[in-house]
């Protein structure tokens, strides 16, 4: 058998999972942090009693998660380094889990409401006035009487993502983006089959304008009430 062929690990786990667990345990314990370099492939394989190919498989998995980056070079220029997780990597991971895990839609809606209530409250308290310009621009796009359903759905998504992003809580924003993006196609499908499109789109425009107005004047309680009412009413309209 070739020397680099993965072998079953004594623990019964897959060999690359042993490496993943080793890295995860040390990150959570604070023994590895951003900027630290993992042991050399040969040393890590030997100490964990796995093949070097198992180490490489684990590193590829960690790279896909945005946890490490690898570079080739001598000394400090090379190796596998712990890196800050890009928000996009986290968003994509959450988005896939929301889309594929078959969470009941009512559960997804409730979590979305909780996140967006938090976002508008933070936004009314923390966001500079100039941070609202992007929201106003999106509303202007949605107000176009000739806008098609696809473009309206894109603008609708952009509005809710912009609310969360402008609020300044990165975790809440990433989770909101993941949930709203995962619902983009189901919502678009319902848009396309709506017989009462003109009536529904006017209500959606009015809802967004009201939420924006409450945020602009700093009325957190009203903004929270409006965003919850909007999400519930819109989803009810789309599921008639």
N, C-alpha and C positions, 0 to 999 in steps of 0.2 A: 504494500500500500504506500503511495507517495507520502513523503514526510509532511506535506501541507494539507492533507485530506482531513476535514473536520471529523473529530471523534466524539462519541457521546461523552458528556461530562459526568463525573461521579455523582453530582447533585441530581441528575435526572433531567435537568433543564437543557435546552439547546445551548450550545457553546457560546453563541453570540449574545444570548440573553444573560449569561454570566457576566460578560463584559459590560453590557448595558447596566446591570444591577450594580456592578462595582462603581461605575461612573456616577449613577444616580445617587447611590448611598453617600458618596463623598461630597457631592454637590449639596445635598440636603443637610449634611453634617457641617458644612462650611469649610471642609478640607480642600475643596476645589472651588475656585471662583473665576469670574471673568478675567481673562488674560493668562491664567495658568495653563501650562502645557502638560498633556498626558505623557506618561512614560512611553519610551520607545516601543514600537510594535513587538519587537522580539522580547523585551523585558516584561511587557504586560502579558504576552502569551505564556511565558514561562511561569510567572508568578501566579496566574489564574488557572494554569494547567489546561489551556485551550490551544488550538492551532492559531497560527498567524492569520489564516484566512478568516477565522472567526472574529478576530480583532478587527480586521478590515471590514467585515460585514457590519459589525457593531458601529464602527466609525461612520460608515455610509448612512446607517440609520440615524445616527445623531446629527449628521450633516443635514439630512432631509428635514429633521425637526428644528434645525436652526440652532442647535446647542453647541456645536463645534465647527471649526473650519480647519482644513488641512492645507498645508503648503509644503512644497519641496524645497530643500535648501540645507545648508550646513549651519549648525549652531542654532542661534535664536531665530534664524530666518526660516527654519523648517519645523515640522512636527504638527501635532494636532492640538489646537488651542481652544479652550473654553471661550465661548463668545456670548454676548447678550443675545437673547432670542429676538429676532426681528418681529415686530408686531404682525407683519403680513404672514409669517410662518404660523404664528398662533391663530390668527384669524382663519387661515385656510384649514387648519386642523379642526378647529371648532365648527367651521362651516360644513366640512365633510361629515363630522359626527352628527350634527343636527340633521343633515339631509339624509343620512343613511341609517341612523339608529332607530328610525320609526318611533320617535317620541310622539305621544298623542298630541295632535295640534293644539288642543286646549292648554296643555302644559307649556308648549312653546309660546303661545300667546300670553299666558300669565307671566312667564319670565321676561318676555319682551316688554310688557307693561311695566314691570318692576324696574327694569333697566332704564326705560325711557322716562319714567317719572323721576328717577335719580338724575338723569342727564339734564332735564329741563330745570330741576331745582338748582343743580350746580351751575348751570348756564346763567340763570338769572342773578346768581350771586357773584360769580367769578369772571365771566367772560367780558373782555373789553368791548365797547360798542362797535369798534371796527370789525370785530369777529363775527358780527351779525350780517355783514354785507354779503357773504357767500350764501346765506340763507335767503336773503332778499332776491338775489340773482336767480336762485332755483325757483322761487315762487313766480318770478316773472316768466320763466320758461313754461311753468305749469299753466299759467294764465292764458297762453296762446290759444285762441279758439280753434285753430286748425291743427292742434297737436294730435298725433296719432296715439293709439293705445300703448304701443311699445315705448315710445318716447316719454309718455306720461309716467309709465311704470318706472322707467329709468330715473326720471326726475323725482318721483315719489321716494324711491330708494335713496337717492342722493340727499334728499332733505333730511330724512331720519338719520342717515349716517353723519351728515354735517352737524346735526344737533348733538349727537353723542361725541363727536370729535371735538367740537368747540367747547364742550363742558369741561374738558381737561382731565378726566379720569381715564387713563389709557386702557385699563382692564375692562371697564364698563363699555368703553368705545369699541374695543375689539370684539367683545361678546355681542354687542348690538349689531355690529357689522356682520358678524358670522350668522346671526339669526336672520337678519333682514335679507342678506344675500341668499341664504338658503331658501327663503320664501319667495324670491324674485320670480321664478318660473311658475310656481303654483298660483301666485297672484296674477301674473300675466295671463295664464290660461283662463282664469276666471274673468279677467277683463275682456278677453276676446269673445267670451260667450255671454256677455251681459246684454240683454235686450234693452235695459234701461240705462245705457251708458251715459247719455247726456245728463240725466238726473243724478246719477251716482257721481260723476266727475265734478259736477258743481258742488255737491256736498263735500267731496274731498278737498277741493280748492278752498272752500269756506273754512273747513277744519284747519287746514295748514295755515291759512291767514290768521285765524284766531289764536293758534298756538304761538305763531311768530309775534303777534301783537302783545300777548301776555308776557312773553320772554323779554320783549323790547322795553316794556314798562316796568320790568322787574317784579312781576306778580307771580311768585313761585307757586303758591297754592292753586291759583287759577290755571297756570301752565300745566301743573300736574293733573288737575281734573280734566282739562281739555285733551291732553295727550292720551289719557286712559280712555276717555269717552270716544275719541277718534278711532283708536285701534279696535275697540270692541264694536263700534257701529260699522266701521268699514268691513271688518271680517264678517259681520252678520249680513251686510249687503251683498258681499261676494259669495256667500254660501246659501243664498235663497234657493 
